[in-house]
């Protein structure tokens, strides 16, 4: 799936591990929950057991005392190349999250990106409810934290 505009927030990092090793981490919602900023847990829905296009999971998120959940649908799951999912809350489109991986020297470069898909009215309502109107800034900080965590995890496995 291609996106029509530039991401609202993104970050990239070089990791001294193969794209396949890193893909195994970023395509596992449980691992991402351990490494991310706001995202703190998940459960597969509809009998799904892994990351495949069409698989859905419910994500649990937290920002301070505020907690909320969303439903994500995997859109891309190309081992060693791309993992992406669309996020919604009921009928509302919320966001798209995407991890692009490419070989880079002895390791790989990972780009994590997100697109805010909420309509304007929903940005105001959810901004107030979640305690921030700077969703792009929060997402950028969360991306940086997630990528640093993926790097630590992947490189500790390859070094061990």
Buried (B, 14 or more C-beta within 10 A) or exposed (E): EEEEEEBBBBBBBBBBBBBEBBBBBBBBBEBBBBBBBBBBBBEBEEEBEEBEEEBBBBBBBEBEEEEBEBBBBBBBBEEBBBBBBBBBBEEBBBBBBBBBBEEBEEBBBBBBBBBBBBEEEBEEEBBEEBEBEEBBEBBBBBBBBBBEBBBEBBBEEBEE
